[in-house]
Amino acid sequence: MTQEINSISDFPKDSRTSGMYPFLNETNFETNLKLVHAIRAIAIREKVDVATLALAWILRQGQFVVAIPGTTKIEHLETNCKAVELAKTISIEVIKELNKLSRDGFIGSKYKTNTHHVSRKEEIQEHIKIKMSDAVLKLMKK
């Protein structure tokens, strides 16, 4: 979202994204690109970069949503820190605007079409099973 991709042809020919993600196929790409431009316009209006705005928005999604930004570059760490500060001051109107774009604007799955997708519910259930198994094993050792 932070790069200048304006058409499918802007992706490198050997790109891993080529044809694999439904949200990037020719049918969905134009609609999703409009969403990207709308988010970019909000970032410009708010005088921040898109990555800072996106992370700040995630940080404002409530106590049960946790952002886990990773970074290998100082510039990205600085962006993450700016996002924390922005999350404290960004207006509720901007949050609502981004929520609406997120809810109404994006089409196509973010998951590869040629792989099995495990739902978030299944993922959480598996995690709980592992934690419970670990706890049982610890109790059995006592």
C-alpha positions in Angstrom: 0.0 0.0 0.0 2.9 2.3 0.6 4.5 1.6 -2.8 3.5 3.1 -6.1 1.7 0.2 -7.8 -1.0 1.6 -10.1 -1.6 -1.4 -12.4 -1.1 -5.1 -12.5 1.7 -4.6 -14.9 3.6 -2.6 -12.2 4.3 -5.9 -10.4 7.6 -7.5 -11.4 7.1 -10.5 -13.8 8.7 -12.8 -11.3 6.7 -11.5 -8.3 5.3 -14.0 -5.9 2.0 -12.0 -5.9 1.4 -12.6 -9.6 -2.0 -14.3 -9.9 -1.9 -15.8 -6.4 -3.9 -13.4 -4.3 -7.5 -12.8 -5.2 -7.4 -9.2 -4.1 -4.7 -8.6 -6.7 -6.4 -10.3 -9.6 -7.5 -8.2 -12.6 -11.2 -8.3 -11.5 -10.5 -6.9 -8.0 -7.4 -4.8 -8.5 -9.0 -1.6 -9.8 -11.6 -1.5 -6.9 -8.9 -2.1 -4.3 -6.6 0.5 -5.9 -9.3 3.1 -5.4 -9.3 2.1 -1.7 -5.5 2.6 -1.6 -5.8 6.0 -3.2 -8.5 7.0 -0.7 -6.3 5.9 2.2 -3.4 7.7 0.7 -5.5 10.9 0.4 -6.4 10.7 4.2 -2.7 10.2 5.0 -1.8 13.3 3.0 -4.6 15.3 4.6 -3.4 14.2 8.0 0.3 15.0 7.1 1.5 11.5 7.8 2.7 8.6 5.7 0.4 5.7 4.9 2.3 3.2 7.0 2.0 5.4 10.1 -1.7 6.0 9.5 -2.4 2.3 9.0 -0.6 1.3 12.1 -2.2 4.1 14.2 -5.6 2.9 12.9 -4.9 -0.6 14.0 -3.8 0.6 17.4 -7.1 2.3 17.8 -9.3 -0.7 17.1 -9.8 -1.6 20.7 -8.4 -3.5 23.5 -8.8 -6.9 21.8 -6.8 -6.0 18.7 -3.1 -6.0 19.0 -0.6 -4.7 16.4 2.6 -6.7 16.2 4.8 -4.6 13.9 8.1 -6.1 13.0 11.0 -4.3 11.6 14.6 -4.8 10.4 15.2 -1.1 9.6 15.6 2.0 11.8 13.2 3.9 9.5 10.5 1.4 10.0 11.0 1.5 13.8 10.7 5.3 13.6 7.4 4.9 11.6 6.1 2.5 14.3 6.9 5.0 17.0 5.2 7.8 15.1 2.1 5.6 14.8 2.0 5.1 18.5 2.0 8.9 19.0 -0.6 9.4 16.2 -2.9 6.8 17.7 -3.1 9.0 20.8 -4.2 12.1 18.9 -5.9 10.9 15.7 -9.5 12.1 15.6 -12.5 9.7 15.9 -13.7 11.1 12.5 -10.5 9.8 10.8 -10.9 6.4 12.6 -14.5 6.2 11.4 -13.5 7.1 7.9 -10.8 4.4 7.8 -13.2 1.9 9.4 -15.8 2.6 6.6 -13.1 2.2 3.9 -11.9 -1.1 5.5 -15.4 -2.4 5.8 -17.0 -1.3 2.5 -14.2 -0.9 0.1 -11.9 -3.9 -0.1 -12.8 -6.9 -2.2 -11.1 -10.3 -2.7 -9.4 -12.6 -0.3 -5.9 -11.9 0.9 -5.2 -15.6 1.0 -3.5 -17.4 -1.9 -5.9 -19.3 -4.1 -3.8 -22.4 -4.3 -3.4 -23.1 -0.5 -5.8 -24.3 2.2 -6.8 -21.5 4.5 -7.1 -22.1 8.2 -9.7 -19.9 9.7 -8.8 -17.6 12.7 -11.2 -19.6 14.8 -9.4 -22.9 13.9 -6.1 -21.2 14.6 -7.2 -20.1 18.0 -8.7 -23.5 18.8 -5.5 -25.2 17.9 -3.5 -22.7 20.1 -5.8 -23.4 23.0 -5.4 -27.1 22.6 -1.6 -26.8 22.7 -1.7 -24.6 25.8 -4.1 -26.9 27.5 -1.9 -29.9 26.7 1.1 -28.1 28.0 -0.8 -27.3 31.3 -2.0 -30.9 31.7 1.6 -32.2 31.1 2.9 -29.8 33.8 0.2 -31.0 36.2 1.0 -34.6 35.5 4.7 -34.0 36.3 3.9 -32.7 39.8 
